[in-house]
């Protein structure tokens, strides 16, 4: 029993990475104003990109409760570039619970897709649970004169959620589910140093596998 309690305390000491929750949608993870991180690396068959590519990802706090997420993917095998921008503001932060409405915009080879929704995070002593769900969707394809809006329940098919725990101090392992054009299981690993971070992610479904590996700096 004492070994279990020590393990829980060890996990509780592991600092979560600022502003990082899932793989795609903005989350409710806090990040202080003027602080954040930026990382770069490689992606293989990652949603939003085609084939192998270079990926740049970052988060910065632009207010006491507001953060901006950005992610860009440059394909090395096809003439395709994908850019994602996200903005969220924490409206509730009490007793280990955070809630944050968000807006996410994706610009790619097919046009524009946007999602407005709600993100939440529950912080336990040893496990953190998070979820981001779409409530309003918008899609505009290249060449179209207008766009298409979606509302619940269809808009709620855009979803991301997971649970994270600390296998060691200053490290984090997250198991999740991502629903976009299809569903994927996700596994993410983060290791945070005083000014640096390293991350690796797997995304898989039967017959479909993607991965990315990144390194960056915190500020």
C-alpha positions as CSV (number, residue, x, y, z in Angstrom):
1,X,0.0,0.0,0.0
2,X,2.8,2.4,0.8
3,X,4.4,1.8,-2.6
4,X,1.1,2.6,-4.3
5,X,0.8,5.9,-2.3
6,X,4.3,6.8,-3.2
7,X,3.5,6.1,-6.9
8,X,0.5,8.4,-6.7
9,X,2.5,11.2,-5.1
10,X,5.2,10.8,-7.7
11,X,2.6,11.1,-10.5
12,X,1.1,14.2,-8.9
13,X,4.5,15.9,-8.9
14,X,4.8,15.6,-12.6
15,X,4.0,18.9,-14.2
16,X,1.7,18.8,-17.1
17,X,2.9,20.4,-20.4
18,X,1.4,23.9,-20.8
19,X,-1.4,24.2,-23.2
20,X,-1.1,20.6,-24.4
21,X,-4.0,18.2,-24.3
22,X,-4.8,16.3,-27.4
23,X,-3.6,15.9,-30.9
24,X,-5.8,18.3,-32.9
25,X,-8.5,20.4,-31.2
26,X,-7.8,23.2,-28.7
27,X,-8.1,22.0,-25.0
28,X,-8.6,23.6,-21.6
29,X,-5.1,23.1,-20.3
30,X,-3.9,26.3,-18.7
31,X,-0.9,28.3,-20.0
32,X,0.2,31.6,-18.5
33,X,0.1,34.9,-20.5
34,X,3.3,35.3,-22.5
35,X,4.4,31.7,-21.9
36,X,4.1,28.7,-24.2
37,X,6.2,26.4,-26.4
38,X,7.0,25.7,-30.0
39,X,8.2,22.4,-31.5
40,X,9.1,21.0,-34.9
41,X,9.6,17.5,-36.3
42,X,8.5,14.9,-38.8
43,X,5.0,13.5,-39.5
44,X,4.1,10.3,-41.3
45,X,0.6,9.8,-42.7
46,X,-0.8,12.2,-40.2
47,X,-4.4,13.5,-40.7
48,X,-4.3,16.8,-42.5
49,X,-1.1,16.0,-44.3
50,X,-0.4,13.6,-47.1
51,X,2.6,11.2,-46.8
52,X,5.8,12.3,-45.0
53,X,6.1,15.9,-44.0
54,X,7.5,18.5,-41.7
55,X,5.3,19.6,-38.8
56,X,5.5,22.7,-36.7
57,X,3.3,23.1,-33.6
58,X,3.0,25.7,-30.8
59,X,1.0,27.3,-28.1
60,X,1.2,30.8,-26.6
61,X,-0.8,32.5,-23.8
62,X,-2.2,35.8,-25.2
63,X,-4.1,36.7,-22.1
64,X,-4.7,35.6,-18.5
65,X,-7.1,32.8,-19.7
66,X,-6.7,32.9,-23.4
67,X,-4.3,30.8,-25.6
68,X,-3.6,30.5,-29.3
69,X,-2.7,27.2,-30.8
70,X,-1.1,26.8,-34.2
71,X,0.0,23.8,-36.3
72,X,1.4,23.7,-39.8
73,X,2.2,20.7,-42.0
74,X,4.3,20.9,-45.1
75,X,4.2,17.7,-47.2
76,X,7.4,16.4,-48.7
77,X,5.8,14.1,-51.2
78,X,2.7,16.0,-52.5
79,X,2.0,19.7,-53.3
80,X,0.0,20.1,-50.1
81,X,0.2,22.3,-47.1
82,X,-2.1,22.2,-44.1
83,X,-2.5,25.0,-41.4
84,X,-4.6,24.8,-38.3
85,X,-5.3,27.7,-35.9
86,X,-7.1,27.4,-32.6
87,X,-8.3,30.0,-30.0
88,X,-9.7,29.2,-26.6
89,X,-10.6,31.1,-23.4
90,X,-11.0,29.4,-20.0
91,X,-14.3,30.5,-18.5
92,X,-14.3,28.2,-15.4
93,X,-11.3,27.1,-13.3
94,X,-12.3,25.8,-10.0
95,X,-11.6,22.7,-7.8
96,X,-9.5,21.0,-10.5
97,X,-12.0,21.6,-13.3
98,X,-11.4,23.8,-16.4
99,X,-14.0,24.7,-19.1
100,X,-13.0,26.6,-22.2
101,X,-15.0,27.5,-25.4
102,X,-12.9,27.3,-28.5
103,X,-12.7,28.1,-32.2
104,X,-10.7,25.9,-34.5
105,X,-9.9,26.7,-38.2
106,X,-8.2,24.4,-40.7
107,X,-6.9,25.6,-44.0
108,X,-5.9,22.9,-46.5
109,X,-5.8,21.8,-50.1
110,X,-9.6,21.3,-50.1
111,X,-10.6,24.6,-48.6
112,X,-11.6,25.7,-45.1
113,X,-13.2,23.8,-42.2
114,X,-14.0,25.4,-38.9
115,X,-15.3,24.1,-35.5
116,X,-16.7,26.0,-32.5
117,X,-17.1,24.0,-29.4
118,X,-16.3,23.4,-25.7
119,X,-13.2,21.9,-24.1
120,X,-13.0,20.6,-20.6
121,X,-10.3,19.2,-18.3
122,X,-10.5,17.4,-15.0
123,X,-7.3,17.3,-12.9
124,X,-6.9,14.4,-10.5
125,X,-4.0,13.5,-8.2
126,X,-2.6,11.0,-10.6
127,X,-4.8,11.1,-13.8
128,X,-5.9,14.0,-15.9
129,X,-9.0,13.6,-18.2
130,X,-9.7,16.0,-21.1
131,X,-12.3,16.3,-23.8
132,X,-13.0,18.8,-26.7
133,X,-16.3,18.5,-28.7
134,X,-17.6,20.4,-31.6
135,X,-21.0,22.2,-31.4
136,X,-21.0,24.2,-34.6
137,X,-19.2,23.3,-37.8
138,X,-18.5,25.1,-41.0
139,X,-17.0,23.8,-44.3
140,X,-16.2,25.7,-47.5
141,X,-14.6,23.9,-50.4
142,X,-12.4,25.6,-53.0
143,X,-14.5,27.0,-55.8
144,X,-17.7,27.1,-53.8
145,X,-19.5,30.4,-53.5
146,X,-20.8,29.6,-50.0
147,X,-20.3,27.1,-47.2
148,X,-22.1,24.5,-45.1
149,X,-22.9,24.8,-41.4
150,X,-23.5,21.8,-39.2
151,X,-25.2,21.7,-35.8
152,X,-25.6,19.0,-33.1
153,X,-25.8,16.1,-33.2
154,X,-23.8,16.0,-36.5
155,X,-21.3,18.7,-35.4
156,X,-20.6,16.6,-32.3
157,X,-18.9,14.0,-34.4
158,X,-15.8,16.3,-34.2
159,X,-14.5,15.1,-30.9
160,X,-11.2,14.5,-29.0
161,X,-10.7,13.1,-25.6
162,X,-8.3,11.2,-23.4
163,X,-6.7,10.5,-20.1
164,X,-3.1,11.3,-19.1
165,X,-0.8,10.1,-16.3
166,X,2.8,10.5,-15.4
167,X,5.0,7.4,-15.9
168,X,7.9,9.4,-14.4
169,X,8.6,12.9,-13.1
170,X,8.1,15.6,-15.7
171,X,6.8,13.1,-18.2
172,X,3.3,12.4,-19.5
173,X,1.6,9.5,-21.3
174,X,-1.8,10.2,-22.8
175,X,-4.3,7.6,-24.3
176,X,-7.1,9.1,-26.3
177,X,-9.7,9.0,-29.1
178,X,-9.9,11.4,-32.0
179,X,-12.9,11.7,-34.3
180,X,-12.5,13.8,-37.4
181,X,-13.3,12.4,-40.9
182,X,-13.0,9.0,-39.2
183,X,-12.1,7.7,-35.7
184,X,-8.6,6.9,-34.4
185,X,-7.1,5.8,-31.2
186,X,-4.1,8.0,-30.1
187,X,-1.1,7.5,-27.8
188,X,1.0,10.5,-26.9
189,X,4.2,10.9,-24.9
190,X,5.6,14.2,-23.6
191,X,8.9,14.8,-21.7
192,X,9.4,18.4,-20.4
193,X,12.7,19.8,-19.3
194,X,13.5,23.3,-17.8
195,X,13.4,24.9,-21.3
196,X,12.8,22.1,-23.7
197,X,10.3,19.4,-24.6
198,X,10.2,16.1,-26.5
199,X,7.1,14.5,-27.8
200,X,6.0,11.5,-29.9
201,X,2.5,10.4,-31.0
202,X,0.9,7.4,-32.6
203,X,-2.5,7.5,-34.2
204,X,-4.1,4.2,-35.3
205,X,-7.2,2.4,-36.5
206,X,-7.3,-1.1,-38.0
207,X,-5.6,-0.7,-41.4
208,X,-4.5,2.9,-40.7
209,X,-1.5,4.2,-38.9
210,X,0.2,7.6,-38.5
211,X,3.0,8.9,-36.3
212,X,4.9,12.1,-35.5
213,X,8.1,12.9,-33.5
214,X,8.9,16.5,-32.4
215,X,11.3,18.5,-30.2
216,X,11.0,22.1,-29.1
217,X,11.6,24.8,-26.6
218,X,9.5,26.3,-23.8
219,X,9.4,30.0,-23.0
